[in-house]
Structures are given as C-alpha cells and as structure tokens.
Amino acid sequence: MRHRYILTVCIPIVSLCLFGTQRGADNRGVTAVESPVGGDAVRIGNGHVSAFDRPEPGPKKLWYWVRAAGEEPTTVSPRTVVVAQDGGEKSIRTFSTTVRTQWKEMGSTFTVPEGSHRVEVRWEIAPADRAVYVAGLTVAPATDTGGYEDLKPGAHPYLYFRGEDIPRLRQKTQQPMASETWTHVKEEADRVMESQFPPRITDDADRAVEQARRHARNARVLSFVYALTGDGRYAERAKREIADVLVAEQWSHPKHRAQADLVSAEISFAIAVAYDWLYDQLTADERRQWRDVVFERGLEPIFRASAEGAWWSSWYRCNWGSVIHGHAGAAALAFLGEDPRVPMWVNTCREKIRLHRQEMGRDGGWGEGASYTTYAWVCATYFMSALQHVTGGRENLFDDPDLRQAHLFHLYLLEPDHSGFAKFSNCGTGIRRSGEYYRKFAAESRDSHVQWLAELMQSWSAATNLFGFLWCDTTLSPEPPSDLPLARHFRDIHWAVTRTSWTDPKATLFAFKGGYNDWDHHHHDLNHFVLYAHGRPLITDLGYPHETWGCLTEAHNTIMINGKEQLDGVKVAGGRGGSDHWCEISDFMHTPQYDYLKGDATRGYDPTDVKLFTREVMFVRQATSERPEYFIMFDEVQTTRSSRFDWHLHTYGEMTVEDDTILIRQDAAAVAVKMLLPRAFNYELHSKSWEQVGISRPFPTAIANTFVKLWPTERADSAHFLTLLFPQPVEEAQQPVCPRAQAIQSDGLLGALVEDANVRDIALFALDGGPLVYEQIRTDAARCFVRMKDGRLSSFAVHHGTFLEVNGERVFTSQQQTSHARAIQ
C-alpha cells in the first residue's frame, strides 16, 4: 500500500522523556473524543503518521488504545518504522487487528538500533475511507518491572501452593471430582516409575527434541506426586528425567528454526515447576544448574526474541504468543529473587496475555478453532494462576467479563454426542486437549456450566490433569447447559451454531463459519457449514488435515468462482491471511421455532471476479412428527463477468445424486439435499482417501472424503442456489426422502414452497429489496417465512420489514424496519 504523508497538523498524543517530540500527520482532519486513559483521543485515517524524535536505542514497546470511528468493523495495521540519521529505514513487522466501537488495548515490541533519528508509526486503515480513534499512544522502554521486583514469595513451593497447603491437598485426593483426577495423575507417575529409562536419542534432531519434551512432562508429574506424597522415589526419578533434558542438544523444534519456540517454553515451564516442587530435594549445585540452564536455553532466548519483535510476540490472533508467554511467565515466577531480570519478564508476560485476551470475542470466540483455543488458554492459565497465587490475589487476570464467557465457545461447538467439537479451522478429532483450565475458570466464576465442561474435557493426559486436580473446586457441582439458548452467534469472530438439544446425542447441530483470515490456522472456508444429525456427522469438515488440499476452498462446503481459491494463502499448519479478507454474519435470529443467519463472504473473493456472495440459512424447527426440522439455504452470487460457479458438499459417508436431490447416508443417519435452484445443473462426484486428505479415519464406519461439485449448465454473471436440507434417520434398506417442495419464482423474488400432510411452509427472498407478494402473503420485508397449519397461520418470521399480511390480516406491524418472529397460538 502506498502511504501519503501530509504534514498539516501536529497532534501531541503523549509526552515522553526518551523522545524529544512526538508528531502526527493526518490526511483526514482531527476530531477529539474522550479517551479511555484520560484526555482526548485522536481521529486518524489511512496514511496517518505518528512520529517520535530522538529515540534512545534498545528494546521498546509500542502501546495504544484504538477503536473504530463508526459501527462497521475496521482493520488497523500500525507499522513501526525506525529511521536512521542517514535516512535509512528499518520496518518492524506489525500485525493487524479488527476494531469496532469498543476500545481495544494493543501493543507490540521492537528494538531501536544505535544511530536512529526517529520512530514512526504508519497507520494503514482498511477499508481506506474509514477512520479510527487512537488514544494513549506511547513508546517506552520494554524494561518495566511492573512493581514485581518487590515480590517476596517466601519458601518453595510457592507457585501454585505452599507447604502449609499440602495437608489440604492430600484430603482433596479423597474428595469427589478431584479423587478420580488424582488417581489418573498417580497412575501416570507410577507408569513412568515402572518404565525403563530410555537411551538418549542423538542421531535424529526431531526425535531428540520430542524425547526431551517427554522427559520434561514426566518430571512435571513426578515432582507433583512427590510434593503431595513426600515419597522420595518420585523425586529421584524426576531429577533423572530432568538431567537428560538439561544435556539435550536442542530445546526448540528444528522445524521452527529458532532458539525460542513453543517447545522450549514448555520445557522451561516443566523444569521450573519441578524446581518449585522438588526444591527441598535439590542440592545447591543442582538448583544453580537447573536455573542457569533454564535461563540460558529457555527464558533468555524467549524474552530476547519477544523484545526484538519476533513474529509471535505481537500477533495476538495466534496461539504461539499465548503459549510461549504463558509458559515462560510461569517459569520466570519460579525464580523470583534469583535474577534481577525476572520482574521485567513477568511484567512482559502479563502485558502480552492481556493483549491476547483483547482478541478473544466477547462471548469466548477464538478464530483458530476449538483445539487451538485450549492450547492458547491452558498455557496462559498456567501463568495467570501462578501470578494470582504469588501476588496473594492482587493480580487477578481472571477478573474479566469476557473470560467469564470463554467456555461458551467450546460448549456451543460440542458435537451432539459430546465426543468432540465442530471442526472449523485446524481442529483435531475428539477432545484432544485437556480442559483443566476450565477447572480454574469455574472456580473463579462459580459457574456450574463451566465445571460441567471441565469434567467433560478433562480426560486427555494425566501429565496435564494435575492442574485440573489443583484447580478443581470440589464445592461446585457440575450442571449441563440445558438452560442455555440452543443457538449462538459469536459476533466478534462471525461463527454461528444452532442445535436442537444439549443432552440428546442424536440431536441436530448446524455450525456456520464466517470470520477473518488473519487468524492463525485459517482455511479457505468462508460461508462454509457442517451438519450433524441422528448421531452422525453428515455434512462434514476435514478438521486438521495434513495435506494442503484439505485447507482449500474445494475441500469445504462453500462456492468456488471461476475455479479460484478464496483470497490469501493457506498452509497445512499455521499461516495467516489478510485482515481485509473476511466473511461477516450480518444477520442472526434465534427463536424456539425458527433460526436465521446471513453470511456475506464477498470480501473473501477476488474483486475482479466477485461483486457479491451471500449465504442465508433458515432453520425451521419441528412442526409435527411428520415434519421434522429442516434447513432452507439461499446463496446469491454476482460477478463482474460471465462465470462458472462451483457449489460443494462433503461427507464421510455414501453420496449419490438422483435427479435434483443429493442423498447422503452415514450409517443409520441421512440427509436429503434438494436443489430447487438452479433447475439445470451439471455435477461431478469425487472421493479422496484418508491418506490423500491427510487425516486419520475419524470413526470406524467413515468411508472416505466424498464430495459433489455442482454448477449451473450455463455461465452467467449471477447465480442463485436454493437448497433444502432434510436430515433424517434411515433403516438399512431405506433411502432418504424429501417432502413435496418446489421453487417459487416471480418478479423480484425467489422462494421455496414445502408442503406435506397439513403443514405448508413458504420462504420468500426479495431480489431487489421488496416488497414481497406471493399468494395471500404481502410484506415489505427483505425476507420472510410463513408456516400454515391446517390452513391457518402457525408461525412467521420477517427480516427488515415494517409489516406482514397473511390472508388479508395484518399480523405484524412496526414503526421502523425490524426483524421479528412469532408462533401463533
């Protein structure tokens, strides 16, 4: 992007001792509003430059508050540029964030080299005609201690419990909920004790690192069991495990090509907690050796990389920074008073975890998907809990209204049988990571639903479940979320989920994926969905593929246009796309009878091809035993020229196409997908083996990744796909069936008529904004749904309208355009 610097106004945002002056250039003009940190905020536009003169060399942090000037989401990409005295520039990699009307605190770190003349913050705003408010913009030394130099934690152990707490913890091993977890932890420690100590791997760098990682995990669980039992045999084996870690040639994984990474942080943390729990079993020389090696190979490289602006240090939509700073912060706390750098390191981690929290949605949404949410936040919780304990509760990062909603993300993504999560982004099969951090969240919030989720998730590994034991509040009973609504829109990440039950393993679950491509582990899956019903996944997502094809548009239940991918690159693991490319759920409604959502993925496609791609879904809940729940899906696509539109649908089961209906069957469950529009189409059936797509067979009866590619017979500059999805149980020799259904096509509208027995459903979509007139239905709404039962109005929904008339009777009136749904008694 080409910047325009128009030096027309000076904006004194902040006064700093390490910089002589700070100057601002704005190409939009200046409007002051109240700032969250006192004083006025400054309105800036695309191309604005904030400049700080005469910087002192060394590690620095950029800090600011930001929000959008309007209701529409706006992408903010501040790039830090250090200008040398000779005019040369060094650009510091900076990651974007999406902002709305709520203030968001942001920050990043970088290093000012010797001989620097000025630091500039060059603001890139997208869309370019938007503006944002910035407040409290500062550049300060990245050496703050946060007051932690005054912490005097006392004798070890002190990170998560103290010596005087051990009798209480021993009693806890006999209490409900905690006793089973303790049994698993003890069994894991005993398994390690009984195993032969393996020879050190030296001929394979990848395997050697993984071996060091296993030794560190073993030491963590062994030292914990020693702390609770006092049995010195566990301590001796833990010390032997760590001895091999200390001499391992490498702590970071070779594939990451860096001294500091997820693995080196994890190893540092494991040794640090063992140091805390085994302290009385270590000689002075052992303590010094453990501390020196953890500092040299773990913490020093981590905090050096963080201060120098490593990519993970300021990309808060990625689990890496949370995992690394969470592990490293907790590890640093184990060495309070033993090195003057420790308080600064602790403060850095506190700031970084708070910034990661800024990217969590207000109702728990995390755009990397269910698996990486647990990885990011369990590691953050290691640090948050230790900081809370060491400070005597003074620093309580759990006291946060959004963190108290974090569990909703996992709850709503739960598959109906509770065996895993809806697999958006890189999400593994099953409940792959322990949910022990939800024990801590439950204890802090006193929320029985969180406790229920923790109980469900805490089944993966005893080596991590030890924290589930520590954090479990045995006075809080778990309760299933039966009182929660059956649908939720995760507004900040633009995902949505609806279901028919919280407790029935054969319930229907429909999950829809919008969102932003600047999250890590993103796929080309905007306007994509999955469907579970009658105990089986029917319309599917590959989850975490290990072949790139599984991340591409063709591998998802969405549309390709002219054979092109959705925008941005993807990788098998990791990767980040552009913040300009995203899909908004612009409408969402949930009622007991009817749900509705609309996804707009236009920005996810090449604008030289695509002018519009919206997908709307009406979920019509059960009316009678003869008419179970079903879905109406309406896709509207407009392009810049005559184009081909490929519509995709995937399953693990059997798929056939008969006339206008796609039949999907998985064991005793099925879905009939009736294509009302286009009336004429071509299609191809494809199948890829599990090896080809790069996943393990998800369950024994899964056949392959089978999908249909369907396209209108004629190329055009627009297309409409109107589809009905009827999930149903099937007997062995039975074929899925559809009720009678037909497309409605009239001037300015499209729709669906579904009728059988005594129920008649009519869904109408205005193509030009309305009004909608069909038979005895009249409304100025853009969309409407009407259900007639025995000839009488049974229920209705209108979207963005002021009235609805049915059979000459006005059944709904509003003074302004609104959306409304109602069941008629």
Salt bridges, closest charged atoms under 4 A:
ASP26 OD1 - HIS48 ND1 3.84
ASP53 OD2 - ARG23 NE 3.25
GLU89 OE2 - ARG122 NH2 2.71
GLU105 OE1 - ARG354 NH2 2.64
GLU120 OE2 - ARG118 NE 2.83
GLU120 OE1 - ARG122 NH2 2.88
GLU124 OE2 - HIS3 NE2 3.29
ASP144 OD2 - LYS61 NZ 2.93
GLU188 OE2 - ARG191 NH2 2.98
ASP190 OD2 - LYS186 NZ 3.08
ASP203 OD1 - ARG207 NH1 3.96
GLU210 OE2 - ARG213 NH1 3.42
GLU210 OE2 - HIS253 NE2 3.77
ASP231 OD2 - ARG233 NH2 2.67
GLU236 OE2 - LYS239 NZ 3.78
GLU241 OE1 - HIS215 ND1 2.48
GLU241 OE2 - ARG237 NE 2.85
ASP244 OD1 - ARG200 NH2 2.94
ASP244 OD2 - HIS215 NE2 3.68
ASP261 OD2 - HIS256 ND1 2.66
GLU266 OE1 - ARG213 NH2 3.14
GLU266 OE2 - ARG217 NE 2.91
ASP276 OD1 - HIS156 ND1 2.66
ASP285 OD1 - ARG288 NH2 2.21
GLU286 OE1 - LYS239 NZ 3.28
ASP292 OD1 - ARG291 NE 3.89
GLU300 OE2 - ARG341 NH2 2.87
GLU338 OE1 - ARG291 NH1 2.70
ASP339 OD1 - ARG341 NE 2.93
GLU351 OE2 - LYS61 NZ 2.64
GLU359 OE2 - LYS104 NZ 3.43
GLU359 OE1 - ARG317 NE 2.81
ASP363 OD2 - ARG488 NH1 3.89
GLU395 OE1 - ARG350 NE 2.95
ASP399 OD1 - ARG404 NH1 3.28
ASP400 OD2 - ARG357 NE 3.07
ASP402 OD2 - ARG357 NH2 2.89
GLU415 OE2 - LYS423 NZ 2.55
GLU444 OE2 - LYS440 NZ 3.06
ASP447 OD2 - HIS407 NE2 3.81
GLU455 OE1 - ARG439 NH2 2.49
ASP473 OD2 - ARG446 NH1 2.23
ASP483 OD1 - HIS449 NE2 2.63
ASP492 OD1 - ARG362 NH2 2.63
ASP518 OD1 - ARG317 NH1 2.90
ASP520 OD2 - HIS521 NE2 3.36
ASP525 OD1 - LYS513 NZ 3.12
ASP541 OD2 - HIS528 NE2 2.75
ASP541 OD2 - HIS556 NE2 3.96
GLU554 OE2 - LYS709 NZ 2.69
GLU565 OE1 - HIS524 ND1 2.72
ASP568 OD2 - HIS581 ND1 2.90
ASP587 OD2 - HIS800 NE2 2.58
ASP595 OD1 - HIS590 ND1 2.70
ASP595 OD2 - ARG621 NH2 2.65
ASP606 OD2 - LYS564 NZ 3.27
ASP609 OD2 - LYS564 NZ 2.72
ASP609 OD1 - ARG641 NH1 2.59
GLU616 OE1 - ARG783 NE 2.63
ASP635 OD1 - ARG615 NE 2.68
GLU636 OE2 - HIS720 NE2 3.65
ASP646 OD1 - ARG644 NE 2.72
ASP660 OD2 - LYS674 NZ 3.06
ASP667 OD2 - ARG536 NE 2.49
GLU684 OE1 - HIS686 NE2 2.89
GLU755 OE2 - ARG740 NH1 3.76
GLU755 OE1 - ARG760 NE 3.26
ASP756 OD1 - ARG627 NH2 2.57
ASP761 OD2 - ARG627 NH1 2.66
ASP761 OD1 - ARG787 NE 2.74
GLU775 OE1 - ARG760 NH1 2.92
GLU805 OE2 - ARG778 NH1 3.80
GLU805 OE2 - ARG810 NH2 2.91
